[in-house]
Amino acid sequence: MTNTTTPAAEKAHYADIMAKVLDTFQNQGVQSMSHEQRRDYLSSVMQVAYQMMRGVEGDEFVRGFFESALADMEANPGSMIEFRQPN
């Protein structure tokens, strides 16, 4: 997003992106995988995504992202996104 983007537009943009990501996981059947399959799938997604982000934004961005994620984990233990159950 740019410096001229309004907070509401930025929030809407990220909500749209998050919905697309969650739809992708749902379409891949993540919610119906076993615990082990889900762990392996999501771990692989994280590894691919962080390597791709290193190429797109660089190591400092990724380092900052992980530092922010660790701070969030410490501040909000047990917080997570629930998978939607299949219809």
Buried (B, 14 or more C-beta within 10 A) or exposed (E): EEEEEEEEEEEEEEEEEEEEEBEEBBEEEBBEBEEEEBEEBEEEBEEEEEEEBBEEEEEEEBEEEEEEEEEEEEEEEEEEEEBEEEE
